[in-house]
Amino acid sequence: MWRLRRHATPRPFSPPGPGRSAGRTGPTGRPYLNTAARGVTTLKCVCPKTGVVTRLVLAAGSTRTAAIEGISAAGADPEVMAHTPAADAEILAYGRPVRAPIVPVSPTGCPTPAVVTRAVRERLRFDVTVVDAGLAEPTGAPTVTVGARPGDDIRESDPAHTAPGAFAAARQFGRRLPDDELLLAETVPGGTTTALAVLTALGEADLLVADGAEAVSSSLSENPLDLKRRVVAEALESSGLAPGDAAGDPLGALRRVGDPVLAVVCGLAVGAAETDTAVTLAGGTQLVAAAACLRHRGHDGPLALATTVFVADDPAVDLERAAAELDLELTVTDPGFTDDHPATAAYRRGEAKEGVGMGGALALADRAALPMTEVREGVREAYDRLLADADG
């Protein structure tokens, strides 16, 4: 069953099974890997409490669904929005955009959640890998290619036709990563709408019900749920699917009404699980959709979801219920943001509640006993640096 914790140590690991090594092992029971033997020379984030080597993998991509007016806050306008995933990847890798021509902000000036994840990374120095999960614009961050193409508007036919192939390639990549734990994250404007469409196609639209109707969270403070539901209804009609028609066929749901980013996240999770790597889905309702896809595919192993208090407190969704239904270990972290700085005040208003691994990074900080005061200081520094770059 799920466990809800605030500022608690997450335990998204399966216990050692029979027949596993009795020597020096990681939390999943398999021996710690000699990363130096694999040519890995970067400093590893090793939890001082558990000795766990952690990597955050960011699936960065796009769907033209985001261009529907009023759907997403991940960018000030549709042209800016197309560059948001590329810029998020660069902020995570370098601390600032280096090729993307924009600094990702909402229409009201709320910064991308990438600044929070980056702030934690600068203190814990965990490894990051970016997977090109259908980028519409190029990024200056190093990326792994899995054959994903940008997704089309889900109201069109076959909007994510590369999803099956991208899933397979991501699965193989996930199998080869040498870490003890993966935090799987996403950046895809419009992704909560495609997630709702996938959940509906799977027959799981009621997973997150909080107001008597299907729902997902939003990057906007005022969640445009009626618009999202209309878009989902049109998408299902265009695909010839009724709610629940794709039950047991998650790849079909992802291809016909989803986006390539969800497909890549699912592939990474499956591949990692096949090698006993602990998997934490680092995000909000989009990652709930990924978890539903994994369960429909038959994956019954341990899964964890690490998200922010901003998603958990969203009145539009019931995250605890979804975690219970999908047998997810749920970790919710509250960074203690205040209204005394624009970077943190916007989150308290309900904007940009999650994304780019924000919830996973905060949970990692808490597990490593990194004070949230340091996290908040780092967020302010990262935000001010971004604004200075934009003004310069």
Secondary structure, DSSP 8 states (H G I E B T S, - for coil): -----BS----------TT--SSSB-TTSSB---GGGGT--S--EE-TTT--EEEEEEEE--BGGGGSTTS--SSSSHHHHHHHHHHHHHHHHHSS-SSSS---B-TT--B-THHHHHHHHHHH--EEEEEESS-SS--SS-EEE-S---B--TTSSSTTTTHHHHHHHHHHHHHH---SEEEEEEE-TTHHHHHHHHHHHHT-TTTTBSSSS-----SSSS--HHHHHHHHHHHHHHHT--TTTTTT-HHHHHHHHS-HHHHHHHHHHHHHHHTT-EEEEESSHHHHHHHHHHHHTT--S--EEEEEHHHHT-TTB-HHHHHHHTT-EEEEE-----SSSHHHHHHHTT-S-S-TTHHHHHHHHHHTT--HHHHHHHHHHHHHHHHHHHH-
